[in-house]
């Protein structure tokens, strides 16, 4: 192989690595992006704003989050309605996945506006949802949050 062919091969690998890295960072939900602070959650429930898009109730507030974090989200399901932890965990997993796939537009608008937002999404329905239904509702929730500026 000539040095020109090696340069092309390494450029190609670098390009593919860069694309994979961009894809990986776009659709993640890391521990820094999850709302875990009990103190922050209590403030959110007490002082935050709410809106309802059936079957999701959303609590949100502009808060001072750790540096570099623009958006933190938490998810919950009522144990009164869903007695089995398996069902609650499945719904939370569906909520997290729908959020993870669609949060980018909200994240970008918050970054350009130099704002930080804490969000808690509570599932209030009575039956186990399908992923497509949750994804549709999550899309409506994120668009509503984007308009709430």
N, C-alpha and C positions, 0 to 999 in steps of 0.2 A: 504494500500500500504506500502510496506517495503521501507526502505531508499535506497536500491539498485535500486528498480524500479523508485523511485523519481529521483535519480541521472541519470538514463538512460533517463527518460522523459525530464529532464532539459537539458541534453547533446544534445538530439535530437532537442529540440527547439532552443538551441544555434546554432547548426549546420545549421538548416534551416534559422535562422535569418542571420547568416554569409553569407550563399549562396545568400539570397535575397539582402543583403546589397552589395555584390560584383556585382550582376547583375544590381542593381540600379545605382551604381557608374560608371559602364562601359558605359552605353548607355544614358548618360545625356548630355544636352547642357545647362548648367547653365548660369546665367548672367555674371559670370566671364570669361566664354569662348567665349562670343560674342564680336565682335569688335564694340565698340560704340563711341570711342573717335574720334571726328571730326578731331582733329589735327593729330592723328595717321593715319586716313584714307587719309587725304590730302598728308601726307608724302608717304604713300603707293602708291598712284596714281602718284605722281611726281617722286619719286626716286626708287620705287620698280621694280622688274622684272615682266614680264608677259609671259604667254603662252596661247594658244587657243586650246581648244578641243570642236569643234562645238557641241552644241550652247553655250558653256560656255567660258567666258574669265576670266582668273585668274590673279589677282595681288597679289604678295607675296613679303615679305621681312623679313629678320631676324632683329627683333627689340627687344629693351629692354622693356619687358612687366612687369607688376606687379609681385612681388615675388610669386613663387608657380604656376604661370601660364606658360605653355609651348606653348600653341596654342590658338589663338583667330581668329574667323572667322566672316565675315560679308557677307550679301547676298543682291543683288539688281536686279531690273528688270526695263527696260526702260519704262518711261511713254509715250514716243512718239509712241512706237509700241503697247503697251497695254494701251489703254485710260482708261479702267475701273479699279478702285482700287481693285475690287473683283478679277479680273484676276491676277493682280500683286501680291496681297497677297497670292493667291493660289499657284502661281509659287514659291514664296519665302518660303512658308510652305513646298512644295515638296522638295526644295533645302535643307532646314534645316533638314528635316527628313532623307533624303538620306545621308547627311553629318553626322548626329548624329549616324546613324547606322553603319557607316563605318570608322569613324575617329580613332578608337583605335590603329590600326597598325601604323599610322603616329605619333600619340601621343607617343606611346612606343618608336619608333625610335628616336624621338626628345628628349625624356627624357634620353635615354641611351647616346645620343651624347651631352647632356647638352646644347641644343639649344632652342631658342624661336622663334616662327614664327607667323607672322600676315598674314592673308589671306583674300582677298575679292573676292567673286565669283559673276560674273555678267552674267545674262542670256541674250543672244543676239538673240535668236530665234524669229520667226515671229508668231508661232502658239502655242496654249496651249499644253504642253507636258503631257505624261502619266508618272506615277511614275516609272514604270519599266525602261523607257528610261532614266529618270533623274538619277536613281540609277546606271545604267550601266555607264553613263558618269561621275558621281561623283567618281565611283570606279577608272576609268582611271585617273581622276584629282588627286586623293589622291596618287595613285601609282607614278604619275609623280612628285608630290611634294616630295615624299619620296626619289626619285632618285636625286632631285635637290641639295642635300647636297653640 
